[in-house]
Amino acid sequence: MSQIRQFAVKSKEASQLRRRKYQLVRRYGLPENLVGGSLVRSLRRCGRSNCHCATGEGHEQWSLTLSHRGQRRVERVPREWVEDLEQEILATQTYLEAIREVMAINLELLALTRQQNRETKRTSRAKKRQSKPRTPKK
C-alpha cells in the first residue's frame, strides 16, 4: 500500500516525521497508513443572519479527534478527505482489534501452560511417592 495523499505535505518537519514513521514501520512491520481516533461530523452556524444556517441546518464540518499520551487533539478535516480517512480508520481499528485478540490469546496460552506445568509437577510428585519404598518409623 502506498502513502495516502493526506500525508504528502512537503516541509522539513514533515520529512523528519516521515523518516521516523518509516523507521517504526520497518522495525515493527506496521502498516504505513495507520490512522487512529474518531472522525466526527458536526454542524455549525457561521453567525451571519442572512445565511441558510441561521434558520436551518448548519454548515457541515469534519474533524479527527485523537488522544495521545493524555493529550486530546482535534484536527479539522476537509470534506474531500473524509472517505479516504474513514477507510484508513476502519482498517486501523481492524488491525488494532487483531493485535488485542493476539494478546488475549497469548495470555490464555500462558495461563494454560502454567496450569499444565502445575499438573505435570503434581503428577510427577505423586509417581515419586508411589515408587519409593516405605520404611517403617521407629
Secondary structure, 3 states (H helix, E strand, C coil): CCCCHHHCCCCHHHHHHHHHHHHHHHHHCCCCCCCCCEEEEEEECCCCCCCHHHCCCCEEEEEEEEEECCEEEEEEECHHHHHHHHHHHHHHHHHHHHHHHHHHHHHHHHHHHHHHHHHHHHHHHHHHHHHCCCCCCC
